[in-house]
């Protein structure tokens, strides 16, 4: 459903959310475990939930889940127990509610299923609250949550672990944590005991904001030896690219002894399917750089500002996304004008916060053994909406949407750059449209972040800079009120090479949207979008490479200064950001394929 907000109020433009309803029924019916466990929502219930999703009204984050299914039991002692599968097609997040006979409200527990492809939860009729696990091989296992061993859920909550295992480690209770040093060390100890590379993991933050603070400019060297280049990715379209002294922090195969060939791709040592490159925008082929009426001219600073890129062969990796403990939030951004807001609502979707769901800013320990890389996600809610231009008055200010494990935390709106993962694992990046609403039942992860840096031309299909790249306010490129757009930035693009889909992450030591667009064009990207900006912790990226002797992992950062963001225990043991403890920011992660997710 699309809403167009005008100065005299809001009027609803007929959308296509309803067209997703039939699709979700097909998706739910196709899930093989449902017949053995929790019954799916019937058509009438789905219709009511879709109407609640669309309603311009105050609601909870649970009301925002149009495809949820629930089960309710009353035990012999009068205890009421409820279990909600927030998106049965994805089957990852559940919400358990328990209300004692003398209690005035439910106590909620956010549960994560560590094997969503092969197991499902339901409630078992028993004397105490009991979860029942159903697996695709027909196994059924009951998990009492109270008994002689004590209250399982209360003990898991008291552990203060972000993810506390219950039910023979098959379910994780997501606990709200503040990220104190005690919690970090407790979590690190848990991971050391339960995750094979736990001793090697790292993470936290530091704040610095001013233009060009992170500018890096490697000096061109006099050697032209190029070493071994990743042939499949080819060479970026640069003019007379030199070998230069790049500050890239990744171990690379075949690089020249004294530097890196600009625009060339090098395999990351010990990390099959991951490649790195570096360049400066001033060397971009003039045929790209000087195309008229597409971007602003690059100034002398950004022409020589280092850019570092990492490419992932998505035939080998899965992509996921998690929100942080605090960001992005669900309330209103202060940016949209008053005329774009819906009076009386706490946020653009009618939702004040994610409670009773628990957002953690940390990878599930069940996935940590497969993690290949992490990088910071996108803008805070404060900055994730439009102050000026057409998008400021459309859809309540066009707040950037996000979905985690099939759970809609913030709606996806048309005209915004979107990276998404469907439930079949396919990955896409494009400008969202109203017709894309039909994909909602299939979306496992999604993150919107502003407008396109480059996108296919509607007439030719060739990738060109987005129409708002040169417009500071309407493009919501941030920077400063004086439209000083040059700052540290990160972005991502998608590219197809010989039938292989590549995700490319770019770190720009200081750049405007124009230099980002030209760089992604030079690297042959099909679509590109901004991620975050202004500080190292907002543009952070780490790779995790297993050691050859099996003793753990080595953590490498795209830029060496990113090590300064990482935190350590009192004894100096590194703790991996986004992997070893909870972080306040959202992030993407890449997993090696070949295991349950």
BELVENBEL-V916690 format. One record per residue. N is the residue number from 1. RES is the residue in three letters. SS is DSSP state (H for helix, E for strand, C for the rest). D_FIRST is the distance of its C-alpha to the first C-alpha in Angstrom with 2 decimals. Layout:
n=N res=RES ss=SS d_first=D_FIRST
n=N res=RES ss=SS d_first=D_FIRST
This chain:
n=1 res=UNK ss=C d_first=0.00
n=2 res=UNK ss=E d_first=3.76
n=3 res=UNK ss=E d_first=6.63
n=4 res=UNK ss=E d_first=10.02
n=5 res=UNK ss=E d_first=12.90
n=6 res=UNK ss=E d_first=16.24
n=7 res=UNK ss=C d_first=19.64
n=8 res=UNK ss=C d_first=19.61
n=9 res=UNK ss=E d_first=16.51
n=10 res=UNK ss=E d_first=12.72
n=11 res=UNK ss=E d_first=11.10
n=12 res=UNK ss=E d_first=7.63
n=13 res=UNK ss=E d_first=7.06
n=14 res=UNK ss=C d_first=6.34
n=15 res=UNK ss=C d_first=4.09
n=16 res=UNK ss=C d_first=5.97
n=17 res=UNK ss=C d_first=5.55
n=18 res=UNK ss=C d_first=8.33
n=19 res=UNK ss=H d_first=10.31
n=20 res=UNK ss=H d_first=10.91
n=21 res=UNK ss=H d_first=12.73
n=22 res=UNK ss=H d_first=15.73
n=23 res=UNK ss=H d_first=15.96
n=24 res=UNK ss=H d_first=16.33
n=25 res=UNK ss=H d_first=19.00
n=26 res=UNK ss=H d_first=20.86
n=27 res=UNK ss=H d_first=20.70
n=28 res=UNK ss=H d_first=21.96
n=29 res=UNK ss=H d_first=24.62
n=30 res=UNK ss=H d_first=25.83
n=31 res=UNK ss=C d_first=26.61
n=32 res=UNK ss=C d_first=30.36
n=33 res=UNK ss=C d_first=31.05
n=34 res=UNK ss=H d_first=28.79
n=35 res=UNK ss=H d_first=31.37
n=36 res=UNK ss=H d_first=33.94
n=37 res=UNK ss=C d_first=32.09
n=38 res=UNK ss=C d_first=29.25
n=39 res=UNK ss=C d_first=27.82
n=40 res=UNK ss=C d_first=24.20
n=41 res=UNK ss=C d_first=21.70
n=42 res=UNK ss=C d_first=22.05
n=43 res=UNK ss=H d_first=19.48
n=44 res=UNK ss=H d_first=19.47
n=45 res=UNK ss=H d_first=19.01
n=46 res=UNK ss=H d_first=16.13
n=47 res=UNK ss=H d_first=14.40
n=48 res=UNK ss=H d_first=15.25
n=49 res=UNK ss=H d_first=14.07
n=50 res=UNK ss=H d_first=10.57
n=51 res=UNK ss=H d_first=10.58
n=52 res=UNK ss=H d_first=12.13
n=53 res=UNK ss=H d_first=9.71
n=54 res=UNK ss=H d_first=6.90
n=55 res=UNK ss=C d_first=9.89
n=56 res=UNK ss=C d_first=10.87
n=57 res=UNK ss=C d_first=14.20
n=58 res=UNK ss=C d_first=16.77
n=59 res=UNK ss=C d_first=16.73
n=60 res=UNK ss=C d_first=18.61
n=61 res=UNK ss=C d_first=17.71
n=62 res=UNK ss=C d_first=18.55
n=63 res=UNK ss=C d_first=15.97
n=64 res=UNK ss=C d_first=13.36
n=65 res=UNK ss=C d_first=14.63
n=66 res=UNK ss=C d_first=12.96
n=67 res=UNK ss=C d_first=15.82
n=68 res=UNK ss=C d_first=18.77
n=69 res=UNK ss=E d_first=22.05
n=70 res=UNK ss=E d_first=24.82
n=71 res=UNK ss=E d_first=28.51
n=72 res=UNK ss=E d_first=30.70
n=73 res=UNK ss=E d_first=34.49
n=74 res=UNK ss=E d_first=37.14
n=75 res=UNK ss=C d_first=40.36
n=76 res=UNK ss=C d_first=43.84
n=77 res=UNK ss=C d_first=44.30
n=78 res=UNK ss=C d_first=41.15
n=79 res=UNK ss=C d_first=39.01
n=80 res=UNK ss=E d_first=35.33
n=81 res=UNK ss=E d_first=33.66
n=82 res=UNK ss=E d_first=30.01
n=83 res=UNK ss=E d_first=28.43
n=84 res=UNK ss=E d_first=24.73
n=85 res=UNK ss=E d_first=23.73
n=86 res=UNK ss=C d_first=20.54
n=87 res=UNK ss=C d_first=19.56
n=88 res=UNK ss=C d_first=22.29
n=89 res=UNK ss=C d_first=21.58
n=90 res=UNK ss=C d_first=22.44
n=91 res=UNK ss=C d_first=24.93
n=92 res=UNK ss=C d_first=25.84
n=93 res=UNK ss=E d_first=24.89
n=94 res=UNK ss=E d_first=26.04
n=95 res=UNK ss=E d_first=26.48
n=96 res=UNK ss=E d_first=29.79
n=97 res=UNK ss=E d_first=30.58
n=98 res=UNK ss=E d_first=34.18
n=99 res=UNK ss=E d_first=35.45
n=100 res=UNK ss=C d_first=39.23
n=101 res=UNK ss=C d_first=40.68
n=102 res=UNK ss=C d_first=41.68
n=103 res=UNK ss=C d_first=38.53
n=104 res=UNK ss=C d_first=36.02
n=105 res=UNK ss=C d_first=33.01
n=106 res=UNK ss=C d_first=32.04
n=107 res=UNK ss=E d_first=33.13
n=108 res=UNK ss=E d_first=30.36
n=109 res=UNK ss=E d_first=31.02
n=110 res=UNK ss=E d_first=28.60
n=111 res=UNK ss=E d_first=29.95
n=112 res=UNK ss=E d_first=29.53
n=113 res=UNK ss=E d_first=30.63
n=114 res=UNK ss=C d_first=32.76
n=115 res=UNK ss=C d_first=32.76
n=116 res=UNK ss=C d_first=29.25
n=117 res=UNK ss=C d_first=30.35
n=118 res=UNK ss=C d_first=33.38
n=119 res=UNK ss=E d_first=33.12
n=120 res=UNK ss=E d_first=31.02
n=121 res=UNK ss=E d_first=31.56
n=122 res=UNK ss=E d_first=32.03
n=123 res=UNK ss=E d_first=34.15
n=124 res=UNK ss=C d_first=37.73
n=125 res=UNK ss=C d_first=39.59
n=126 res=UNK ss=C d_first=42.37
n=127 res=UNK ss=C d_first=44.38
n=128 res=UNK ss=C d_first=42.47
n=129 res=UNK ss=C d_first=38.83
n=130 res=UNK ss=E d_first=38.75
n=131 res=UNK ss=E d_first=36.28
n=132 res=UNK ss=E d_first=36.80
n=133 res=UNK ss=E d_first=36.15
n=134 res=UNK ss=E d_first=35.76
n=135 res=UNK ss=E d_first=36.34
n=136 res=UNK ss=C d_first=35.96
n=137 res=UNK ss=C d_first=39.76
n=138 res=UNK ss=C d_first=39.95
n=139 res=UNK ss=C d_first=41.20
n=140 res=UNK ss=E d_first=40.31
n=141 res=UNK ss=E d_first=41.24
n=142 res=UNK ss=E d_first=41.10
n=143 res=UNK ss=E d_first=40.71
n=144 res=UNK ss=E d_first=42.05
n=145 res=UNK ss=C d_first=40.65
n=146 res=UNK ss=C d_first=43.73
n=147 res=UNK ss=C d_first=47.34
n=148 res=UNK ss=C d_first=50.75
n=149 res=UNK ss=C d_first=49.38
n=150 res=UNK ss=C d_first=47.49
n=151 res=UNK ss=C d_first=43.85
n=152 res=UNK ss=H d_first=42.10
n=153 res=UNK ss=H d_first=38.86
n=154 res=UNK ss=H d_first=40.81
n=155 res=UNK ss=H d_first=43.05
n=156 res=UNK ss=H d_first=40.16
n=157 res=UNK ss=H d_first=38.61
n=158 res=UNK ss=H d_first=42.02
n=159 res=UNK ss=C d_first=42.39
n=160 res=UNK ss=C d_first=40.00
n=161 res=UNK ss=C d_first=38.95
n=162 res=UNK ss=C d_first=35.35
n=163 res=UNK ss=E d_first=35.28
n=164 res=UNK ss=E d_first=37.89
n=165 res=UNK ss=E d_first=38.81
n=166 res=UNK ss=E d_first=39.31
n=167 res=UNK ss=C d_first=40.09
n=168 res=UNK ss=C d_first=42.55
n=169 res=UNK ss=C d_first=40.25
n=170 res=UNK ss=C d_first=37.60
n=171 res=UNK ss=E d_first=35.02
n=172 res=UNK ss=E d_first=34.33
n=173 res=UNK ss=E d_first=33.72
n=174 res=UNK ss=E d_first=31.67
n=175 res=UNK ss=C d_first=33.59
n=176 res=UNK ss=C d_first=32.58
n=177 res=UNK ss=C d_first=35.16
n=178 res=UNK ss=C d_first=36.02
n=179 res=UNK ss=C d_first=37.56
n=180 res=UNK ss=C d_first=41.09
n=181 res=UNK ss=H d_first=44.04
n=182 res=UNK ss=H d_first=45.09
n=183 res=UNK ss=H d_first=41.73
n=184 res=UNK ss=H d_first=41.90
n=185 res=UNK ss=H d_first=45.39
n=186 res=UNK ss=H d_first=44.64
n=187 res=UNK ss=H d_first=41.69
n=188 res=UNK ss=H d_first=43.84
n=189 res=UNK ss=H d_first=46.59
n=190 res=UNK ss=H d_first=44.28
n=191 res=UNK ss=H d_first=43.06
n=192 res=UNK ss=H d_first=46.66
n=193 res=UNK ss=H d_first=47.60
n=194 res=UNK ss=H d_first=44.67
n=195 res=UNK ss=C d_first=43.34
n=196 res=UNK ss=C d_first=45.79
n=197 res=UNK ss=C d_first=45.46
n=198 res=UNK ss=H d_first=44.96
n=199 res=UNK ss=H d_first=47.95
n=200 res=UNK ss=H d_first=46.41
n=201 res=UNK ss=C d_first=43.01
n=202 res=UNK ss=C d_first=41.84
n=203 res=UNK ss=C d_first=39.45
n=204 res=UNK ss=C d_first=38.41
n=205 res=UNK ss=C d_first=37.99
n=206 res=UNK ss=C d_first=39.57
n=207 res=UNK ss=C d_first=38.27
n=208 res=UNK ss=C d_first=39.48
n=209 res=UNK ss=C d_first=37.74
n=210 res=UNK ss=C d_first=39.44
n=211 res=UNK ss=C d_first=39.31
n=212 res=UNK ss=C d_first=41.14
n=213 res=UNK ss=C d_first=42.24
n=214 res=UNK ss=C d_first=41.52
n=215 res=UNK ss=C d_first=42.77
n=216 res=UNK ss=C d_first=44.72
n=217 res=UNK ss=C d_first=46.76
n=218 res=UNK ss=C d_first=48.91
n=219 res=UNK ss=C d_first=52.17
n=220 res=UNK ss=E d_first=52.82
n=221 res=UNK ss=C d_first=55.74
n=222 res=UNK ss=C d_first=58.53
n=223 res=UNK ss=C d_first=58.07
n=224 res=UNK ss=C d_first=56.00
n=225 res=UNK ss=C d_first=56.19
n=226 res=UNK ss=C d_first=52.70
n=227 res=UNK ss=C d_first=53.26
n=228 res=UNK ss=C d_first=51.11
n=229 res=UNK ss=C d_first=47.71
n=230 res=UNK ss=C d_first=44.76
n=231 res=UNK ss=H d_first=45.20
n=232 res=UNK ss=H d_first=41.91
n=233 res=UNK ss=H d_first=39.94
n=234 res=UNK ss=C d_first=42.50
n=235 res=UNK ss=E d_first=43.04
n=236 res=UNK ss=C d_first=40.66
n=237 res=UNK ss=C d_first=41.43
n=238 res=UNK ss=E d_first=43.84
n=239 res=UNK ss=C d_first=47.03
n=240 res=UNK ss=C d_first=50.22
n=241 res=UNK ss=C d_first=48.57
n=242 res=UNK ss=C d_first=51.14
n=243 res=UNK ss=E d_first=51.66
n=244 res=UNK ss=E d_first=50.73
n=245 res=UNK ss=C d_first=51.02
n=246 res=UNK ss=C d_first=47.48
n=247 res=UNK ss=C d_first=46.79
n=248 res=UNK ss=E d_first=44.57
n=249 res=UNK ss=C d_first=45.07
n=250 res=UNK ss=C d_first=44.54
n=251 res=UNK ss=C d_first=47.53
n=252 res=UNK ss=E d_first=47.55
n=253 res=UNK ss=C d_first=49.65
n=254 res=UNK ss=C d_first=51.91
n=255 res=UNK ss=C d_first=51.32
n=256 res=UNK ss=C d_first=54.16
n=257 res=UNK ss=C d_first=56.61
n=258 res=UNK ss=C d_first=55.85
n=259 res=UNK ss=C d_first=52.14
n=260 res=UNK ss=E d_first=49.16
n=261 res=UNK ss=E d_first=48.80
n=262 res=UNK ss=C d_first=45.93
n=263 res=UNK ss=C d_first=43.07
n=264 res=UNK ss=E d_first=44.60
n=265 res=UNK ss=C d_first=42.95
n=266 res=UNK ss=E d_first=44.98
n=267 res=UNK ss=E d_first=44.51
n=268 res=UNK ss=E d_first=44.17
n=269 res=UNK ss=C d_first=47.29
n=270 res=UNK ss=C d_first=46.80
n=271 res=UNK ss=C d_first=43.07
n=272 res=UNK ss=C d_first=42.57
n=273 res=UNK ss=C d_first=39.44
n=274 res=UNK ss=E d_first=39.08
n=275 res=UNK ss=E d_first=40.31
n=276 res=UNK ss=E d_first=40.71
n=277 res=UNK ss=E d_first=41.37
n=278 res=UNK ss=E d_first=42.16
n=279 res=UNK ss=E d_first=42.50
n=280 res=UNK ss=E d_first=42.63
n=281 res=UNK ss=H d_first=40.44
n=282 res=UNK ss=H d_first=43.53
n=283 res=UNK ss=H d_first=44.69
n=284 res=UNK ss=E d_first=41.67
n=285 res=UNK ss=C d_first=42.83
n=286 res=UNK ss=H d_first=43.16
n=287 res=UNK ss=H d_first=41.51
n=288 res=UNK ss=H d_first=38.25
n=289 res=UNK ss=H d_first=39.04
n=290 res=UNK ss=C d_first=40.02
n=291 res=UNK ss=C d_first=37.43
n=292 res=UNK ss=C d_first=36.88
n=293 res=UNK ss=C d_first=33.79
n=294 res=UNK ss=C d_first=31.73
n=295 res=UNK ss=C d_first=32.66
n=296 res=UNK ss=C d_first=34.98
n=297 res=UNK ss=C d_first=38.55
n=298 res=UNK ss=C d_first=39.41
n=299 res=UNK ss=C d_first=41.97
n=300 res=UNK ss=H d_first=45.09
n=301 res=UNK ss=H d_first=43.75
n=302 res=UNK ss=H d_first=40.64
n=303 res=UNK ss=H d_first=42.64
n=304 res=UNK ss=C d_first=44.85
n=305 res=UNK ss=C d_first=42.35
n=306 res=UNK ss=E d_first=42.22
n=307 res=UNK ss=E d_first=39.10
n=308 res=UNK ss=E d_first=39.06
n=309 res=UNK ss=E d_first=36.86
n=310 res=UNK ss=E d_first=36.52
n=311 res=UNK ss=E d_first=35.30
n=312 res=UNK ss=E d_first=34.37
n=313 res=UNK ss=E d_first=34.88
n=314 res=UNK ss=C d_first=31.88
n=315 res=UNK ss=C d_first=33.97
n=316 res=UNK ss=C d_first=35.72
n=317 res=UNK ss=E d_first=33.05
n=318 res=UNK ss=E d_first=29.89
n=319 res=UNK ss=E d_first=27.36
n=320 res=UNK ss=E d_first=25.90
n=321 res=UNK ss=E d_first=24.39
n=322 res=UNK ss=E d_first=25.10
n=323 res=UNK ss=C d_first=24.24
n=324 res=UNK ss=C d_first=27.23
n=325 res=UNK ss=C d_first=28.74
n=326 res=UNK ss=C d_first=27.46
n=327 res=UNK ss=C d_first=25.19
n=328 res=UNK ss=C d_first=22.39
n=329 res=UNK ss=C d_first=21.69
n=330 res=UNK ss=C d_first=18.54
n=331 res=UNK ss=C d_first=19.45
n=332 res=UNK ss=C d_first=18.96
n=333 res=UNK ss=C d_first=20.54
n=334 res=UNK ss=C d_first=23.12
n=335 res=UNK ss=C d_first=22.24
n=336 res=UNK ss=C d_first=19.43
n=337 res=UNK ss=C d_first=21.00
n=338 res=UNK ss=H d_first=21.06
n=339 res=UNK ss=H d_first=19.09
n=340 res=UNK ss=H d_first=15.98
n=341 res=UNK ss=C d_first=16.23
n=342 res=UNK ss=C d_first=15.16
n=343 res=UNK ss=C d_first=18.63
n=344 res=UNK ss=C d_first=19.86
n=345 res=UNK ss=C d_first=17.45
n=346 res=UNK ss=C d_first=19.20
n=347 res=UNK ss=C d_first=16.52
n=348 res=UNK ss=C d_first=13.08
n=349 res=UNK ss=C d_first=11.69
n=350 res=UNK ss=C d_first=14.35
n=351 res=UNK ss=C d_first=16.67
n=352 res=UNK ss=C d_first=20.14
n=353 res=UNK ss=C d_first=21.49
n=354 res=UNK ss=C d_first=21.59
n=355 res=UNK ss=C d_first=24.45
n=356 res=UNK ss=C d_first=25.64
n=357 res=UNK ss=C d_first=24.62
n=358 res=UNK ss=C d_first=27.14
n=359 res=UNK ss=C d_first=26.38
n=360 res=UNK ss=C d_first=29.55
n=361 res=UNK ss=C d_first=29.49
n=362 res=UNK ss=C d_first=31.83
n=363 res=UNK ss=C d_first=32.02
n=364 res=UNK ss=C d_first=32.76
n=365 res=UNK ss=C d_first=36.52
n=366 res=UNK ss=C d_first=35.85
n=367 res=UNK ss=C d_first=34.60
n=368 res=UNK ss=H d_first=37.10
n=369 res=UNK ss=H d_first=39.72
n=370 res=UNK ss=H d_first=37.55
n=371 res=UNK ss=E d_first=36.18
n=372 res=UNK ss=E d_first=36.95
n=373 res=UNK ss=E d_first=35.20
n=374 res=UNK ss=E d_first=32.92
n=375 res=UNK ss=E d_first=31.45
n=376 res=UNK ss=E d_first=29.59
n=377 res=UNK ss=C d_first=25.79
n=378 res=UNK ss=C d_first=24.05
n=379 res=UNK ss=C d_first=23.81
n=380 res=UNK ss=C d_first=24.01
n=381 res=UNK ss=C d_first=21.15
n=382 res=UNK ss=C d_first=23.56
n=383 res=UNK ss=C d_first=23.44
n=384 res=UNK ss=C d_first=20.02
n=385 res=UNK ss=C d_first=18.15
n=386 res=UNK ss=C d_first=19.11
n=387 res=UNK ss=C d_first=21.85
n=388 res=UNK ss=C d_first=22.22
n=389 res=UNK ss=C d_first=20.84
n=390 res=UNK ss=H d_first=17.66
n=391 res=UNK ss=H d_first=15.55
n=392 res=UNK ss=H d_first=17.11
n=393 res=UNK ss=H d_first=15.41
n=394 res=UNK ss=E d_first=11.89
n=395 res=UNK ss=H d_first=9.35
n=396 res=UNK ss=H d_first=12.33
n=397 res=UNK ss=H d_first=14.68
n=398 res=UNK ss=H d_first=12.86
n=399 res=UNK ss=C d_first=14.51
n=400 res=UNK ss=C d_first=15.43
n=401 res=UNK ss=C d_first=13.89
n=402 res=UNK ss=E d_first=16.20
n=403 res=UNK ss=E d_first=16.71
n=404 res=UNK ss=E d_first=20.24
n=405 res=UNK ss=C d_first=21.65
n=406 res=UNK ss=C d_first=18.35
n=407 res=UNK ss=E d_first=17.55
n=408 res=UNK ss=E d_first=14.43
n=409 res=UNK ss=E d_first=16.16
n=410 res=UNK ss=E d_first=13.64
n=411 res=UNK ss=C d_first=10.05
n=412 res=UNK ss=C d_first=10.12
n=413 res=UNK ss=C d_first=8.87
n=414 res=UNK ss=C d_first=9.59
n=415 res=UNK ss=C d_first=13.25
n=416 res=UNK ss=C d_first=14.80
n=417 res=UNK ss=E d_first=17.73
n=418 res=UNK ss=E d_first=17.11
n=419 res=UNK ss=E d_first=19.77
n=420 res=UNK ss=E d_first=18.95
n=421 res=UNK ss=E d_first=21.01
n=422 res=UNK ss=E d_first=20.17
n=423 res=UNK ss=C d_first=21.98
n=424 res=UNK ss=C d_first=24.61
n=425 res=UNK ss=C d_first=25.53
n=426 res=UNK ss=C d_first=24.35
n=427 res=UNK ss=E d_first=23.44
n=428 res=UNK ss=E d_first=21.42
n=429 res=UNK ss=E d_first=20.82
n=430 res=UNK ss=E d_first=18.75
n=431 res=UNK ss=E d_first=16.33
n=432 res=UNK ss=C d_first=12.78
n=433 res=UNK ss=C d_first=10.75
n=434 res=UNK ss=H d_first=7.44
n=435 res=UNK ss=H d_first=9.69
n=436 res=UNK ss=H d_first=10.71
n=437 res=UNK ss=H d_first=7.93
n=438 res=UNK ss=H d_first=10.64
n=439 res=UNK ss=H d_first=13.01
n=440 res=UNK ss=H d_first=11.74
n=441 res=UNK ss=H d_first=14.43
n=442 res=UNK ss=H d_first=17.01
n=443 res=UNK ss=E d_first=16.57
n=444 res=UNK ss=E d_first=19.61
n=445 res=UNK ss=E d_first=19.63
n=446 res=UNK ss=E d_first=17.58
n=447 res=UNK ss=E d_first=18.24
n=448 res=UNK ss=E d_first=16.86
n=449 res=UNK ss=C d_first=19.52
n=450 res=UNK ss=C d_first=19.32
n=451 res=UNK ss=C d_first=19.56
n=452 res=UNK ss=E d_first=21.72
n=453 res=UNK ss=E d_first=25.50
n=454 res=UNK ss=E d_first=26.07
n=455 res=UNK ss=E d_first=23.92
n=456 res=UNK ss=E d_first=24.94
n=457 res=UNK ss=C d_first=25.88
n=458 res=UNK ss=C d_first=23.74
n=459 res=UNK ss=C d_first=27.05
n=460 res=UNK ss=C d_first=29.47
n=461 res=UNK ss=C d_first=27.48
n=462 res=UNK ss=C d_first=29.84
n=463 res=UNK ss=E d_first=28.57
n=464 res=UNK ss=E d_first=28.76
n=465 res=UNK ss=E d_first=27.93
n=466 res=UNK ss=C d_first=24.40
n=467 res=UNK ss=C d_first=24.24
n=468 res=UNK ss=C d_first=24.04
n=469 res=UNK ss=C d_first=26.85
n=470 res=UNK ss=C d_first=29.33
n=471 res=UNK ss=C d_first=27.27
n=472 res=UNK ss=H d_first=27.68
n=473 res=UNK ss=H d_first=25.35
n=474 res=UNK ss=H d_first=22.39
n=475 res=UNK ss=H d_first=22.69
n=476 res=UNK ss=C d_first=23.02
n=477 res=UNK ss=C d_first=26.00
n=478 res=UNK ss=C d_first=27.75
n=479 res=UNK ss=C d_first=31.51
n=480 res=UNK ss=C d_first=32.96
n=481 res=UNK ss=C d_first=32.53
n=482 res=UNK ss=C d_first=35.17
n=483 res=UNK ss=C d_first=32.94
n=484 res=UNK ss=C d_first=35.37
n=485 res=UNK ss=C d_first=33.15
n=486 res=UNK ss=C d_first=35.82
n=487 res=UNK ss=E d_first=35.64
n=488 res=UNK ss=E d_first=35.48
n=489 res=UNK ss=E d_first=32.23
n=490 res=UNK ss=E d_first=30.86
n=491 res=UNK ss=E d_first=28.52
n=492 res=UNK ss=E d_first=27.80
n=493 res=UNK ss=E d_first=27.59
n=494 res=UNK ss=E d_first=27.56
n=495 res=UNK ss=E d_first=30.42
n=496 res=UNK ss=E d_first=31.73
n=497 res=UNK ss=E d_first=35.51
n=498 res=UNK ss=C d_first=37.39
n=499 res=UNK ss=C d_first=34.49
n=500 res=UNK ss=E d_first=34.01
n=501 res=UNK ss=E d_first=30.87
n=502 res=UNK ss=E d_first=31.79
n=503 res=UNK ss=E d_first=29.91
n=504 res=UNK ss=E d_first=31.71
n=505 res=UNK ss=E d_first=31.71
n=506 res=UNK ss=E d_first=33.29
n=507 res=UNK ss=E d_first=35.10
n=508 res=UNK ss=E d_first=36.01
n=509 res=UNK ss=E d_first=38.87
n=510 res=UNK ss=E d_first=37.99
n=511 res=UNK ss=E d_first=35.64
n=512 res=UNK ss=C d_first=33.32
n=513 res=UNK ss=H d_first=30.09
n=514 res=UNK ss=H d_first=32.29
n=515 res=UNK ss=H d_first=34.80
n=516 res=UNK ss=H d_first=32.16
n=517 res=UNK ss=H d_first=30.67
n=518 res=UNK ss=H d_first=34.20
n=519 res=UNK ss=H d_first=35.20
n=520 res=UNK ss=H d_first=32.36
n=521 res=UNK ss=H d_first=33.18
n=522 res=UNK ss=H d_first=36.82
n=523 res=UNK ss=C d_first=36.01
n=524 res=UNK ss=C d_first=34.26
n=525 res=UNK ss=C d_first=30.72
n=526 res=UNK ss=C d_first=27.88
n=527 res=UNK ss=E d_first=25.10
n=528 res=UNK ss=E d_first=25.62
n=529 res=UNK ss=E d_first=23.89
n=530 res=UNK ss=E d_first=25.27
n=531 res=UNK ss=E d_first=25.63
n=532 res=UNK ss=E d_first=27.64
n=533 res=UNK ss=E d_first=30.73
n=534 res=UNK ss=C d_first=33.73
n=535 res=UNK ss=C d_first=35.62
n=536 res=UNK ss=H d_first=37.05
n=537 res=UNK ss=H d_first=35.22
n=538 res=UNK ss=H d_first=31.86
n=539 res=UNK ss=C d_first=32.90
n=540 res=UNK ss=C d_first=34.87
n=541 res=UNK ss=E d_first=35.37
n=542 res=UNK ss=E d_first=37.84
n=543 res=UNK ss=E d_first=39.10
n=544 res=UNK ss=E d_first=40.88
n=545 res=UNK ss=E d_first=43.73
n=546 res=UNK ss=E d_first=45.92
n=547 res=UNK ss=C d_first=49.59
n=548 res=UNK ss=C d_first=51.88
n=549 res=UNK ss=C d_first=54.08
n=550 res=UNK ss=C d_first=51.22
n=551 res=UNK ss=C d_first=51.87
n=552 res=UNK ss=C d_first=48.33
n=553 res=UNK ss=E d_first=46.09
n=554 res=UNK ss=E d_first=46.44
n=555 res=UNK ss=E d_first=43.64
n=556 res=UNK ss=E d_first=43.33
n=557 res=UNK ss=E d_first=41.23
n=558 res=UNK ss=C d_first=40.04
n=559 res=UNK ss=E d_first=41.88
n=560 res=UNK ss=H d_first=44.91
n=561 res=UNK ss=H d_first=44.03
n=562 res=UNK ss=H d_first=41.06
n=563 res=UNK ss=H d_first=43.77
n=564 res=UNK ss=H d_first=44.14
n=565 res=UNK ss=H d_first=40.70
n=566 res=UNK ss=C d_first=41.83
n=567 res=UNK ss=E d_first=43.34
n=568 res=UNK ss=E d_first=46.39
n=569 res=UNK ss=C d_first=48.08
n=570 res=UNK ss=C d_first=51.27
n=571 res=UNK ss=C d_first=53.36
n=572 res=UNK ss=C d_first=51.56
n=573 res=UNK ss=C d_first=49.54
n=574 res=UNK ss=E d_first=46.30
n=575 res=UNK ss=E d_first=42.99
n=576 res=UNK ss=C d_first=40.09
n=577 res=UNK ss=E d_first=37.09
n=578 res=UNK ss=C d_first=33.92
n=579 res=UNK ss=C d_first=36.22
n=580 res=UNK ss=C d_first=39.02
n=581 res=UNK ss=E d_first=37.38
n=582 res=UNK ss=C d_first=34.22
n=583 res=UNK ss=C d_first=32.92
n=584 res=UNK ss=C d_first=30.74
n=585 res=UNK ss=C d_first=28.70
n=586 res=UNK ss=C d_first=26.19
n=587 res=UNK ss=E d_first=27.54
n=588 res=UNK ss=E d_first=27.31
n=589 res=UNK ss=E d_first=30.01
n=590 res=UNK ss=E d_first=31.57
n=591 res=UNK ss=E d_first=33.45
n=592 res=UNK ss=E d_first=36.19
n=593 res=UNK ss=C d_first=35.18
n=594 res=UNK ss=C d_first=37.19
n=595 res=UNK ss=C d_first=36.34
n=596 res=UNK ss=C d_first=33.97
n=597 res=UNK ss=C d_first=30.76
